Amino acid sequence: MVRKNTGEVFLSAKGLTREFGFGEHKTIAVNNVDFEFRRGEIISIVGESGSGKTTLAKMVLGLLNPTRGEIYFEGKTRDISSHAKRKQYWQNIQAIFQDPFSTYNIFNKVDAVLLDCIRLQGGGKLSRAEKFEKMKDACKFVNLKFEELSNKYPFELSGGQMQRLMIARIFMLHPKLLIADEPTSMIDACSRATILDMLLKLREEIDMTIVFITHDMGLAYYISDTVYIMEQGIIVERGTADEAILHPKSEYTKRLLGDVPKIYEPWDFKKTSA
């Protein structure tokens, strides 16, 4: 993949830490993490389950408060201390989650999901026809027909359709940053490639930064401008995709790469027999 020359830093963190519990039962999920996300950049945060990558993503989204450290948005300390400020922040920062079935309110139909996006962008006073066109255009972008989705509940759709609907929401909201937490792990390979292509197309259209939260080293290398590798809450490797994955320095990164089966090498089952 051709890497992109990215823009200025617009979201960063210094010493970001998140602890759960107290005393002997305290767990440090994210430990003194620094990062810089640039406009139009594709970033992958890679690690095994429990490495802290999802906790880090939730702090970036504002769903968890840091125990220590600061997040800076557009050069200023992020302030989401009130409902209005949090809502304004979420106009710029959005997410696609791993499980589409748990993402939607089961009592809201597809129309309500998309109308919420229009209202969030200040389009509440648009005419019914104008709102319809916006919803139709968003669905067309992800190869869905709004007429076939209208008046349906999300659980009446397939997993692939629900993932596409989440991308349609992003198309309508035009955020500056999208966090994609394992967005293709629950769909088939064909749909997975389609979803990735849609996200890349959206990135090109609105110069959006995408942060992939993943354990897939192949995806991280193929898709990313910058890769962060996390182990037990710590960033142990960072750099371009070529630097972090083709020329890793961390032993943890080397082990992750060693666990990836290669079709041109014989598999050594002795390593897994212990």
FISE-259619 format. One record per residue: x negated, y, z of N, C-alpha, C in turn. Coordinates in Angstrom, 1 decimal. Layout:
<nodes>
      n.X      n.Y      n.Z     ca.X     ca.Y     ca.Z      c.X      c.Y      c.Z
        X        Y        Z        X        Y        Z        X        Y        Z
...
</nodes>
This chain:
<nodes>
      n.X      n.Y      n.Z     ca.X     ca.Y     ca.Z      c.X      c.Y      c.Z
     -0.8     -1.2      0.0      0.0      0.0      0.0     -0.9      1.3      0.0
     -0.5      2.3     -0.8     -1.2      3.5     -0.8     -0.9      4.3      0.4
     -1.9      4.7      1.2     -1.7      5.5      2.4     -1.4      6.9      2.1
     -0.6      7.6      2.9     -0.2      8.9      2.7     -1.0      9.9      3.5
     -1.4     11.1      2.8     -2.0     12.2      3.6     -0.9     12.8      4.4
     -1.0     12.7      5.7      0.1     13.2      6.6     -0.1     14.6      7.0
      0.9     15.2      7.6      0.9     16.6      8.0      0.5     16.9      9.4
      1.0     18.0     10.0      0.6     18.4     11.3      1.1     17.5     12.4
      0.5     17.5     13.5      1.0     16.8     14.7      2.2     17.5     15.2
      3.3     16.8     15.4      4.5     17.4     15.9      5.0     16.7     17.2
      4.5     15.5     17.4      4.9     14.8     18.7      3.7     14.2     19.2
      3.4     14.4     20.5      2.2     13.8     21.1      2.4     13.6     22.6
      1.5     12.8     23.2      1.5     12.5     24.6      0.2     12.5     25.2
      0.1     12.9     26.5     -1.2     12.8     27.3     -0.9     12.1     28.6
     -1.7     11.0     28.8     -1.6     10.3     30.1     -0.2      9.7     30.4
      0.5      9.3     29.4      1.8      8.8     29.6      1.8      7.5     30.3
      2.6      7.5     31.5      2.6      6.3     32.3      4.0      6.0     32.8
      4.4      4.8     32.8      5.7      4.4     33.3      5.5      3.2     34.3
      6.0      3.4     35.5      5.9      2.3     36.5      7.3      1.9     36.9
      7.4      0.6     37.2      8.7      0.0     37.7      8.4     -0.6     39.1
      9.3     -0.4     40.0      9.2     -1.1     41.3      8.2     -0.3     42.2
      8.0     -0.8     43.4      7.2     -0.1     44.4      6.3     -1.1     45.1
      5.2     -0.6     45.6      4.3     -1.4     46.5      3.7     -2.6     45.7
      3.8     -3.8     46.4      3.3     -5.0     45.8      4.1     -5.5     44.6
      5.3     -4.9     44.5      6.2     -5.4     43.4      6.1     -4.4     42.2
      5.2     -3.4     42.3      5.1     -2.4     41.2      4.5     -3.0     40.0
      5.1     -2.7     38.8      4.6     -3.1     37.5      4.3     -1.8     36.7
      3.1     -1.7     36.1      2.8     -0.6     35.3      3.0     -1.0     33.8
      4.1     -0.6     33.3      4.5     -1.0     31.9      3.8     -0.3     30.8
      3.5      1.0     31.1      2.7      1.8     30.2      1.7      2.6     31.0
      0.4      2.5     30.6     -0.7      3.0     31.5     -1.5      4.0     30.8
     -1.3      5.3     31.1     -2.2      6.4     30.7     -2.4      6.4     29.2
     -1.3      6.4     28.5     -1.3      6.4     27.0     -1.3      7.8     26.4
     -2.2      8.0     25.4     -2.2      9.2     24.6     -1.9      8.8     23.2
     -1.2      9.7     22.5     -0.9      9.4     21.0     -0.6     10.8     20.3
     -0.7     10.7     19.0     -0.4     11.9     18.2      0.3     11.3     16.9
      1.6     11.8     16.7      2.3     11.5     15.6      2.4     12.7     14.6
      2.1     12.4     13.4      2.1     13.5     12.4      3.3     13.5     11.5
      3.6     14.6     10.9      4.8     14.7     10.0      4.6     13.8      8.8
      5.5     13.0      8.5      5.5     12.2      7.3      4.7     10.9      7.5
      4.2     10.7      8.7      3.3      9.5      8.9      4.1      8.3      9.2
      3.6      7.1      8.8      4.1      5.8      9.2      3.2      5.2     10.2
      3.7      4.9     11.4      2.9      4.4     12.5      3.4      3.1     12.9
      2.6      2.1     13.3      3.0      0.9     13.9      2.4      0.8     15.3
      3.2      0.4     16.2      2.8      0.1     17.6      2.9     -1.4     17.7
      1.8     -2.1     17.8      1.8     -3.6     17.8      1.4     -4.2     19.1
      2.1     -5.2     19.5      1.7     -5.9     20.7      2.7     -7.1     20.9
      2.2     -8.0     21.8      3.1     -9.1     22.2      4.2     -8.7     23.1
      5.2     -9.5     23.3      6.2     -9.2     24.3      5.6     -8.9     25.6
      6.1     -7.8     26.3      5.6     -7.4     27.6      4.4     -6.5     27.5
      4.0     -6.1     26.3      2.8     -5.3     26.1      3.1     -3.8     26.4
      4.4     -3.4     26.5      4.7     -2.1     26.9      5.2     -1.2     25.7
      5.2     -1.8     24.5      5.5     -1.0     23.3      7.0     -0.5     23.3
      7.9     -1.3     23.7      9.3     -0.9     23.8      9.5      0.1     24.9
      8.9      0.0     26.0      9.0      1.0     27.1      8.4      2.3     26.6
      7.3      2.3     25.9      6.8      3.5     25.3      7.8      4.2     24.3
      8.4      3.3     23.5      9.4      3.9     22.6     10.6      4.5     23.3
     11.0      3.9     24.4     12.2      4.5     25.1     11.8      5.8     25.8
     10.5      6.0     26.2     10.1      7.3     26.7     10.1      8.3     25.6
      9.6      7.9     24.4      9.6      8.9     23.3     11.0      9.3     23.0
     12.0      8.4     23.1     13.4      8.7     22.8     14.0      9.5     23.8
     13.5      9.5     25.0     14.1     10.2     26.1     15.1      9.3     26.9
     15.0      8.0     26.7     15.9      7.1     27.4     15.3      6.7     28.7
     14.0      6.8     28.9     13.3      6.6     30.2     12.4      7.8     30.5
     12.3      8.2     31.7     11.5      9.3     32.1     10.1      8.7     32.5
      9.0      9.4     32.0      7.7      9.0     32.4      7.5      9.1     34.0
      6.7      8.2     34.5      6.3      8.3     35.9      5.3      9.5     36.0
      4.4      9.5     35.1      3.3     10.5     35.0      3.1     10.8     33.5
      2.4     12.0     33.3      2.1     12.3     31.9      3.1     13.2     31.3
      2.8     13.7     30.1      3.6     14.6     29.4      3.8     14.2     27.9
      5.0     14.5     27.4      5.2     14.4     25.9      5.4     15.8     25.4
      4.7     16.1     24.3      4.8     17.4     23.7      5.5     17.3     22.3
      6.5     18.2     22.1      7.3     18.2     20.9      7.1     19.6     20.2
      6.6     19.5     19.0      6.4     20.7     18.2      5.5     21.7     19.0
      4.5     21.2     19.6      3.5     22.1     20.3      3.9     22.5     21.7
      5.0     22.1     22.2      5.5     22.6     23.5      5.8     21.3     24.4
      5.7     21.5     25.7      6.1     20.4     26.6      7.6     20.1     26.4
      7.9     18.8     26.1      9.3     18.5     25.8     10.2     18.7     27.0
     11.3     19.3     26.7     12.3     19.7     27.8     13.6     19.0     27.4
     14.0     18.0     28.1     15.3     17.3     27.9     16.1     17.3     29.2
     15.9     18.4     30.0     16.4     18.4     31.4     17.9     18.6     31.4
     18.6     19.0     30.4     20.0     19.2     30.4     20.6     18.5     29.2
     21.9     18.3     29.3     22.6     17.6     28.2     22.5     18.3     26.9
     22.6     19.6     26.8     22.4     20.3     25.6     21.0     20.2     25.0
     20.0     20.3     25.9     18.6     20.1     25.4     18.4     18.7     24.9
     18.9     17.7     25.6     18.8     16.3     25.1     19.4     16.1     23.8
     20.6     16.7     23.6     21.3     16.5     22.4     20.6     17.2     21.2
     20.0     18.3     21.5     19.2     19.0     20.5     17.9     18.2     20.1
     17.3     17.6     21.1     16.2     16.7     20.9     16.5     15.5     20.0
     17.7     14.9     20.3     18.2     13.7     19.5     18.6     14.1     18.1
     18.7     15.3     17.8     19.0     15.7     16.4     17.7     15.5     15.6
     16.6     15.5     16.3     15.3     15.3     15.6     14.6     14.0     15.8
     15.1     13.2     16.8     14.5     11.9     17.1     15.6     10.9     17.2
     15.5      9.9     16.3     16.5      8.8     16.2     15.9      7.5     16.2
     16.7      6.4     16.3     16.2      5.1     16.4     17.1      4.1     15.7
     16.4      3.0     15.2     17.1      1.8     14.8     16.6      0.7     15.6
     17.5     -0.1     16.2     17.1     -1.1     17.2     17.1     -2.5     16.6
     16.5     -3.5     17.3     16.3     -4.8     16.8     17.7     -5.5     16.6
     18.6     -5.4     17.6     19.8     -6.1     17.5     21.0     -5.2     17.1
     21.4     -5.3     15.8     22.5     -4.4     15.3     23.8     -4.7     16.1
     24.0     -5.9     16.6     25.3     -6.2     17.2     25.5     -5.5     18.5
     24.4     -5.1     19.2     24.5     -4.4     20.5     24.3     -2.9     20.3
     24.1     -2.4     19.1     23.9     -1.0     18.8     25.2     -0.2     18.8
     26.2     -0.8     18.3     27.5      0.0     18.1     28.4     -0.2     19.2
     29.3      0.8     19.5     30.4      0.7     20.4     31.5     -0.1     19.7
     31.8     -1.2     20.3     32.8     -2.2     19.6     34.1     -1.6     19.4
     34.4     -0.4     20.1     35.8      0.2     20.0     35.8      1.3     18.9
     34.7      1.6     18.3     34.6      2.6     17.3     34.5      2.0     15.9
     35.3      2.4     15.0     35.2      1.9     13.6     34.1      2.6     12.9
     33.8      2.1     11.7     32.7      2.6     10.9     32.9      4.1     10.6
     34.1      4.5     10.3     34.4      5.9     10.1     34.0      6.8     11.2
     34.3      6.4     12.5     33.9      7.1     13.7     32.4      7.2     13.8
     31.7      6.1     13.5     30.2      6.1     13.6     29.6      7.2     12.7
     30.1      7.3     11.5     29.6      8.2     10.5     30.1      9.7     10.8
     31.3      9.8     11.3     31.8     11.1     11.6     31.0     11.7     12.8
     30.6     10.9     13.7     29.8     11.4     14.8     28.5     12.0     14.3
     27.9     11.4     13.2     26.7     12.0     12.6     27.0     13.4     12.1
     28.1     13.5     11.4     28.5     14.8     10.8     28.7     15.9     11.9
     29.3     15.5     13.0     29.5     16.4     14.1     28.2     16.8     14.8
     27.3     15.8     14.9     26.0     16.1     15.5     25.2     17.1     14.7
     25.4     17.1     13.4     24.7     18.0     12.5     25.5     19.3     12.3
     26.5     19.5     13.1     27.3     20.8     13.1     28.3     20.9     12.0
     28.7     19.7     11.4     29.7     19.7     10.3     31.1     19.4     10.7
     31.4     19.7     12.0     32.7     19.4     12.5     33.8     20.1     11.8
     33.5     21.3     11.2     34.5     22.2     10.6     34.7     21.9      9.1
     33.9     21.0      8.6     34.1     20.6      7.1     35.4     20.1      6.9
     35.9     20.2      5.6     37.2     19.6      5.3     37.1     18.1      5.2
     38.3     17.5      5.3     38.3     16.0      5.2     37.6     15.5      4.0
     37.9     16.2      2.9     37.3     15.7      1.6     35.7     15.8      1.6
     35.2     16.9      2.2     33.8     17.1      2.3     33.2     16.0      3.2
     33.8     15.7      4.3     33.3     14.7      5.2     33.3     13.3      4.5
     34.4     13.1      3.7     34.5     11.8      3.0     33.3     11.7      2.0
     33.0     12.8      1.3     31.9     12.7      0.3     30.5     12.5      1.0
     30.3     13.1      2.2     29.1     12.9      2.9     29.0     11.4      3.4
     30.1     10.8      3.9     30.0      9.4      4.3     29.8      8.5      3.1
     30.5      8.9      2.0     30.3      8.1      0.8     28.9      8.1      0.2
     28.3      9.3      0.2     26.9      9.4     -0.2     25.9      8.6      0.7
     26.2      8.7      2.0     25.3      8.0      2.9     25.3      6.5      2.7
     26.5      6.0      2.5     26.7      4.5      2.2     26.1      4.1      0.9
     26.3      5.0     -0.1     25.7      4.7     -1.4     24.2      4.6     -1.4
     23.5      5.4     -0.5     22.1      5.4     -0.4     21.6      4.0      0.1
     22.4      3.3      0.9     22.0      2.0      1.4     22.7      0.9      0.6
     23.2      1.2     -0.6     23.9      0.2     -1.4     25.1     -0.4     -0.8
     25.9      0.4     -0.1     27.2      0.0      0.5     28.3      0.9     -0.1
     29.5      0.4     -0.2     30.6      1.2     -0.6     31.4      1.6      0.6
     31.6      2.9      0.8     32.3      3.3      2.0     33.7      2.8      2.0
     34.3      2.8      0.8     35.7      2.3      0.7     35.9      0.9      1.2
     34.8      0.1      1.1     34.9     -1.3      1.6     34.6     -1.4      3.1
     34.0     -0.3      3.7     33.7     -0.4      5.1     34.8      0.4      5.9
     35.4      1.4      5.3     36.3      2.2      6.0     37.4      1.4      6.7
     37.7      1.9      8.0     38.7      1.3      8.8     38.3     -0.1      9.4
     37.0     -0.5      9.2     36.6     -1.7      9.8     35.7     -1.4     11.0
     35.7     -2.4     11.9     34.8     -2.3     13.1     33.4     -2.9     12.7
     32.4     -2.4     13.3     31.0     -2.9     13.0     30.9     -4.4     13.1
     31.6     -5.1     14.1     31.4     -6.5     14.2     32.1     -7.3     13.1
     32.8     -6.6     12.2     33.4     -7.3     11.1     32.4     -7.3      9.9
     31.2     -6.6     10.1     30.2     -6.6      9.0     29.2     -7.7      9.3
     28.4     -8.0      8.3     27.3     -8.9      8.5     26.1     -8.1      9.1
     25.1     -8.9      9.6     24.0     -8.3     10.3     23.2     -7.3      9.3
     23.1     -7.8      8.0     22.4     -6.9      7.1     23.2     -5.6      6.8
     24.6     -5.7      6.7     25.4     -4.5      6.5     25.3     -3.6      7.7
     25.2     -4.1      8.9     25.1     -3.3     10.1     23.8     -2.6     10.1
     22.7     -3.3      9.7     21.4     -2.6      9.7     21.4     -1.5      8.6
     22.0     -1.7      7.5     22.1     -0.7      6.4     23.0      0.5      6.9
     24.0      0.2      7.7     24.8      1.3      8.2     24.0      2.1      9.2
     23.1      1.5      9.9     22.2      2.3     10.8     21.3      3.2     10.0
     20.9      2.7      8.9     20.0      3.6      8.0     20.9      4.7      7.4
     22.1      4.4      7.0     23.0      5.4      6.5     23.2      6.6      7.5
     23.3      6.2      8.8     23.3      7.2      9.9     22.1      8.1      9.8
     20.9      7.5      9.7     19.6      8.2      9.6     19.6      9.1      8.4
     20.2      8.7      7.3     20.3      9.5      6.0     21.1     10.7      6.3
     22.2     10.6      7.1     23.0     11.7      7.4     22.4     12.7      8.4
     21.6     12.2      9.3     21.1     13.0     10.4     19.8     13.7     10.0
     19.0     13.1      9.1     17.8     13.7      8.7     16.8     14.0      9.9
     16.6     13.1     10.7     15.7     13.4     11.9     14.2     13.6     11.4
     13.4     14.2     12.3     12.0     14.3     12.0     11.2     13.0     12.3
     11.8     12.3     13.3     11.1     11.0     13.7     12.1      9.9     13.8
     11.8      8.8     13.3     12.6      7.6     13.4     11.8      6.5     14.1
     12.3      5.9     15.2     11.7      4.8     15.9     12.4      3.6     15.4
     11.7      2.6     14.8     12.3      1.4     14.3     11.8      0.2     15.1
     12.6     -0.2     16.1     12.2     -1.3     17.0     12.6     -2.7     16.4
     11.6     -3.3     15.8     11.8     -4.6     15.1     13.1     -4.6     14.3
     13.3     -3.7     13.4     14.5     -3.5     12.7     14.9     -4.6     11.7
     14.0     -5.5     11.4     14.3     -6.5     10.4     14.2     -7.9     10.9
     14.0     -8.0     12.2     13.7     -9.4     12.8     14.9    -10.3     12.8
     16.1     -9.8     12.7     17.3    -10.6     12.8     18.0    -10.8     11.4
     17.3    -10.5     10.3     18.0    -10.6      9.0     17.1    -11.4      8.1
     17.6    -11.9      7.0     16.8    -12.8      6.1     15.8    -12.0      5.4
     14.9    -12.8      4.7     13.7    -12.2      4.1     14.1    -11.2      3.0
     15.1    -11.5      2.2     15.5    -10.7      1.1     16.0     -9.4      1.6
     16.9     -9.4      2.6     17.5     -8.2      3.2     16.4     -7.4      3.9
     15.4     -8.1      4.5     14.3     -7.4      5.2     13.5     -6.5      4.2
     13.2     -7.1      3.1     12.5     -6.3      2.1     13.3     -5.1      1.6
     14.6     -5.3      1.5     15.5     -4.2      1.0     15.5     -3.1      2.1
     15.6     -3.5      3.4     15.7     -2.5      4.4     14.4     -1.7      4.5
     13.3     -2.3      4.4     12.0     -1.6      4.4     11.9     -0.7      3.2
     12.3     -1.1      2.1     12.3     -0.2      0.9     13.1      1.0      1.1
     14.3      0.9      1.7     15.2      2.0      2.0     14.5      3.0      3.0
     13.9      2.4      4.0     13.2      3.3      5.0     12.1      4.1      4.4
     11.3      3.4      3.5     10.2      4.1      2.8     10.8      5.2      1.9
     11.9      4.9      1.2     12.5      5.9      0.3     13.0      7.1      1.1
     13.6      6.8      2.3     14.1      7.9      3.1     12.9      8.7      3.6
     11.8      8.1      4.0     10.6      8.8      4.4     10.1      9.8      3.4
     10.1      9.3      2.1      9.7     10.2      1.0     10.6     11.3      0.8
     11.9     11.1      0.9     12.9     12.1      0.6     12.9     13.3      1.6
     12.8     12.9      2.9     12.9     14.0      3.9     11.6     14.2      4.7
     10.5     13.6      4.3      9.2     13.7      5.0      9.3     13.3      6.5
     10.0     12.2      6.7     10.3     11.8      8.1      9.1     10.9      8.6
      8.8     11.0      9.8      7.8     10.1     10.5      8.6      8.9     10.9
      8.0      7.7     10.7      8.6      6.5     11.1      7.6      5.7     12.1
      8.1      5.3     13.2      7.3      4.6     14.2      7.9      3.2     14.2
      7.2      2.2     13.7      7.6      0.8     13.8      7.1      0.2     15.1
      8.0     -0.4     15.9      7.6     -1.2     17.1      7.7     -2.7     16.7
      6.6     -3.3     16.7      6.6     -4.7     16.0      5.5     -5.6     16.6
      5.6     -6.9     16.4      4.5     -7.8     16.7      4.0     -8.4     15.5
      4.4     -7.9     14.3      4.1     -8.4     13.0      2.8     -7.7     12.5
      1.7     -8.3     12.5      0.4     -7.7     12.1      0.5     -7.4     10.6
      1.1     -8.3      9.8      1.2     -8.2      8.4      2.0     -7.0      8.0
      3.1     -6.8      8.6      4.0     -5.6      8.4      3.2     -4.4      8.7
      2.5     -4.4      9.9      1.8     -3.2     10.3      0.7     -2.8      9.3
      0.0     -3.8      8.8     -1.0     -3.4      7.8     -0.4     -2.9      6.5
      0.6     -3.6      6.0      1.2     -3.2      4.8      1.8     -1.8      4.8
      2.5     -1.5      5.9      3.4     -0.3      5.9      2.8      0.9      6.5
      1.7      0.8      7.3      1.3      1.9      8.2      0.2      2.8      7.7
      0.2      4.0      8.0     -0.9      4.9      7.9     -1.8      4.8      9.2
     -1.2      4.7     10.3     -1.9      4.6     11.6     -1.3      3.4     12.4
     -2.2      2.7     13.1     -1.8      1.5     13.9     -2.3      1.7     15.3
     -1.4      1.5     16.3     -1.8      1.4     17.7     -1.6      0.0     18.2
     -2.6     -0.6     18.8     -2.4     -2.0     19.4     -2.3     -1.8     20.9
     -1.3     -2.4     21.5     -1.0     -2.3     22.9     -1.2     -3.7     23.6
     -1.9     -3.7     24.7     -2.0     -4.9     25.6     -1.8     -4.5     27.0
     -0.8     -5.1     27.7     -0.5     -4.8     29.1     -0.4     -3.3     29.4
      0.3     -2.6     28.5      0.5     -1.2     28.8     -0.6     -0.2     28.3
     -1.7     -0.7     27.8     -2.8      0.1     27.4     -3.0      0.1     25.9
     -3.3      1.2     25.3     -3.7      1.2     23.9     -5.2      0.7     23.8
     -5.4     -0.5     23.2     -6.7     -1.0     23.2     -7.4     -0.8     21.8
     -6.5     -0.4     20.8     -7.1     -0.2     19.5     -6.2      0.8     18.8
     -6.8      1.8     18.1     -6.1      2.7     17.3     -6.9      3.1     16.1
     -6.3      3.5     15.0     -7.0      3.9     13.8     -6.1      3.7     12.6
     -6.7      3.9     11.4     -6.0      3.6     10.2     -5.7      2.1     10.1
     -4.8      1.7      9.3     -4.5      0.3      9.1     -5.7     -0.5      8.8
     -6.5      0.0      7.9     -7.8     -0.7      7.6     -8.7     -0.8      8.7
     -8.9      0.3      9.5     -9.8      0.3     10.7     -9.3     -0.7     11.7
     -8.0     -0.6     12.1     -7.5     -1.4     13.2     -7.3     -2.9     12.9
     -7.0     -3.2     11.6     -6.6     -4.6     11.3     -7.7     -5.3     10.5
     -8.4     -4.6      9.6     -9.4     -5.2      8.8    -10.8     -5.2      9.6
    -11.0     -4.2     10.4    -12.2     -4.0     11.2    -12.0     -3.8     12.6
    -11.3     -4.7     13.3    -10.9     -4.4     14.7    -12.1     -4.5     15.7
    -12.1     -3.7     16.7    -13.1     -3.7     17.7    -12.7     -4.4     19.0
    -11.4     -4.4     19.3    -10.9     -5.0     20.5    -10.8     -6.5     20.4
    -11.1     -7.2     21.4    -11.0     -8.7     21.4     -9.5     -9.1     21.4
     -8.7     -8.3     22.0     -7.2     -8.6     21.9     -6.7     -8.5     20.5
     -7.1     -7.5     19.7     -6.7     -7.4     18.3     -7.2     -8.6     17.5
     -8.4     -8.9     17.8     -9.0    -10.1     17.0     -8.2    -11.4     17.4
     -7.8    -11.5     18.6     -7.0    -12.7     19.0     -5.7    -12.7     18.3
     -5.0    -11.5     18.3     -3.7    -11.4     17.6     -3.9    -11.8     16.1
     -4.9    -11.3     15.5     -5.2    -11.6     14.1     -5.5    -13.1     13.9
     -6.2    -13.7     14.9     -6.5    -15.1     14.8     -5.3    -16.0     14.9
     -4.2    -15.5     15.5     -3.0    -16.3     15.7     -2.1    -16.2     14.4
     -2.5    -15.4     13.5     -1.7    -15.3     12.2     -2.1    -16.4     11.3
     -1.2    -17.3     10.9     -1.5    -18.4     10.0     -1.9    -17.8      8.6
     -2.9    -18.4      8.0     -3.4    -18.0      6.7     -3.3    -19.2      5.7
     -2.6    -18.9      4.6     -2.3    -20.0      3.7     -3.5    -20.6      3.0
     -4.6    -19.8      3.0     -5.8    -20.3      2.3     -6.8    -20.9      3.3
     -6.4    -21.0      4.6     -7.3    -21.7      5.5     -6.6    -22.8      6.2
     -7.3    -24.0      6.5     -6.6    -25.1      7.2     -6.3    -24.7      8.6
     -5.1    -25.1      9.1     -4.6    -24.8     10.4     -5.4    -25.7     11.4
     -5.8    -25.0     12.5     -6.5    -25.8     13.5     -5.5    -26.0     14.7
     -4.9    -27.1     14.7     -3.9    -27.4     15.8     -4.5    -27.7     17.1
     -5.8    -27.9     17.2     -6.5    -28.1     18.5     -6.4    -26.9     19.4
     -6.3    -25.7     18.7     -6.2    -24.5     19.5     -4.9    -24.4     20.3
     -3.9    -25.0     19.8     -2.6    -25.0     20.4     -2.2    -26.2     21.2
     -3.1    -27.2     21.3     -2.8    -28.5     21.9     -3.0    -28.5     23.4
     -3.7    -27.4     23.9     -4.1    -27.4     25.4     -2.8    -27.1     26.2
</nodes>
